Amino acid sequence: MKPVNFRLTAAIIASALFMQNMDGTIVATALPSMARDLGVDPVHLSSAITAYLVALTVFIPASGWVADRFGAKRVFMWAIALFTVSSVACAAASSLPELIGARIVQGLGGAMMVPVGRLILFRGVKREELLQATTWLTMPALIGPLMGPPLGVCAAERYVIQMDGVNVVE
């Protein structure tokens, strides 16, 4: 990769990693508000978090095969689109089953987004740029979970899940 493309690619992939890592903590802090909007007990919303984590767990192992089969760049772009659309679907959910379904789809997008994004970057960098590439990916991934709780508290509305999708579009 050319130096400019390396940095641009790293920034795009790092944004996706940030978004996916922020998602878990931002939703957890917004649960009471989401429960109020959906008219359910906050305890029942743990199933939405569990659905997302189970989807990640199930689909991450397949991500390498899917990237090799259909092309890493194509899979990464579809994963971002899927994650974004499902984030909007989460925000638009009017019932707990709708939210759970959207979170499963969001987990599928997240499961493809993170490992395939790393794969794209690591396959494209020179060996001597590997440390710098790892730094570009690690920092946003570490900042995402730290930003989630304050953002979840500040934006504890049903549209909090849309923040993930808006992040990619910007």
Buried (B, 14 or more C-beta within 10 A) or exposed (E): BEEEEBBEBBEBBBBBBBBBBBBBBBBBBBBEBBBEBBEBEEEEBEBBBEBBBBBBEEBBEBBBEBBEEEBBEEBBBBBBBBBBBBBBBBBBBEEBEBBBBBBBBBBBBBBBBBBBBBBBBBEBBEEEBEEEBBEBBEEBBEBBBEBBBEBBEEBBEBBBBBBBBEBBEE
